[in-house]
Amino acid sequence: MRIKKDDTVIVLTGKDKGKTGKVLKAMPKDGKVIVEGVNIQTKHQKQTQKEAAEIKHQEGPIDVSNVMYYDAKTKAPTRIGYKVENGKKVRVSKKTGAVID
């Protein structure tokens, strides 16, 4: 999976198409990511002795194939490739050729 935590991504399909956000959590085994402000779900929190009942809104997982890395410099989505520099594998933007991390 080429998308990692703290990457900025843009949503390509679904109800949140066109939204951008930061990846909060990456789940490579499931092929899913949780993006900030995308796929908001409501969760009903049951009342306990310490807390009152409430309805929480939280981000749900979205398939990694439905998001693409968002390059802030070019303000456009781009694919990610890999390249070896100084004996270290780094991620590279396919559109500009710039090293991501």
Residue pairs with C-beta under 8 A, 6 or more apart in sequence:
1 26
1 28
1 31
1 64
2 69
2 80
2 91
3 9
3 23
3 26
3 33
3 64
3 67
3 69
3 80
4 23
4 26
4 101
5 23
5 24
5 25
5 26
6 22
6 23
7 22
7 23
7 69
8 20
8 21
8 22
8 23
8 69
8 70
8 72
9 20
9 21
9 22
9 23
9 33
9 35
9 67
9 68
9 69
9 70
10 18
10 19
10 20
10 67
10 68
10 70
10 77
11 17
11 18
11 19
11 20
11 21
11 35
11 38
11 62
11 66
11 67
12 66
12 67
12 68
12 77
13 66
14 39
14 62
14 66
15 39
16 38
16 39
16 62
19 35
19 37
19 38
20 70
21 35
21 36
21 37
21 38
22 35
22 36
23 33
23 34
23 35
23 36
24 34
24 35
24 36
24 59
25 33
25 34
26 33
26 64
27 33
27 34
27 61
30 61
31 63
31 64
31 65
32 61
32 62
32 63
32 64
33 61
33 62
33 64
33 67
34 59
34 60
34 61
34 62
35 59
35 62
35 67
36 59
37 59
38 59
38 62
39 59
39 60
39 61
39 62
40 57
40 58
40 59
40 60
41 57
41 58
41 59
41 60
42 55
42 56
42 57
43 55
43 56
43 57
43 58
44 53
44 55
44 56
45 51
45 53
45 54
45 55
45 56
46 53
47 53
68 77
68 78
68 79
69 77
69 78
69 79
69 80
69 93
69 100
70 76
70 77
70 78
71 77
71 78
71 93
71 95
71 96
73 96
73 98
74 95
74 96
76 95
78 93
78 94
78 95
78 96
79 93
79 94
79 95
80 91
80 92
80 93
80 94
80 100
81 91
81 92
81 93
81 94
82 89
82 90
82 91
82 92
83 89
83 90
83 92
83 99
84 90
85 99
90 99
90 100
90 101
91 99
91 100
91 101
92 98
92 99
92 100
93 99
93 100
